Amino acid sequence: MDEFYYIPKVSMGDMEKCLNMESFLKFSDMIDADNTLTPDKKNFLKVLSTRFIIFKYEKLADFYATTDPVMQEWLEKLKCVIVDNDSAMKMDILSIGMIILT
């Protein structure tokens, strides 16, 4: 398998550039405005509406490359970036991708 390395394009200090929250925030506001829903139902629907958050992985990679070690560790734990091929293989992240590609 060929290896590749990501070279950051810009210094990213702004985490908000890594996400597009527009649709999520629109749904969240609509849920808040619906007085027919109980607080539990509102919370449930808000969790479901997080599926509309768009992750900009190229910007996340730039952010990862320029952020502090604590944030880097969390981005790795949350699988926003895959840094170590051996670790990724152990967790079947890359092997699943390779099966799909073949």
Residue pairs with C-beta under 8 A, 6 or more apart in sequence:
1 98
3 85
6 61
6 65
8 61
8 62
8 65
8 66
9 58
9 62
10 62
11 62
11 66
12 18
12 59
12 62
12 63
12 65
12 66
12 67
13 66
15 63
17 56
17 59
17 63
18 55
18 56
18 59
18 60
18 63
19 53
19 54
19 55
19 56
20 53
20 54
20 56
21 53
23 52
23 53
23 54
24 49
24 50
24 52
24 53
27 45
27 46
27 49
27 52
28 46
28 49
31 37
31 42
31 45
31 46
31 49
32 42
34 42
37 45
55 80
57 80
60 75
60 80
60 81
61 81
63 71
63 75
64 71
64 72
64 75
64 80
64 81
67 75
75 81
76 82
76 83
79 93
82 88
82 93
82 94
85 94
88 94
89 95
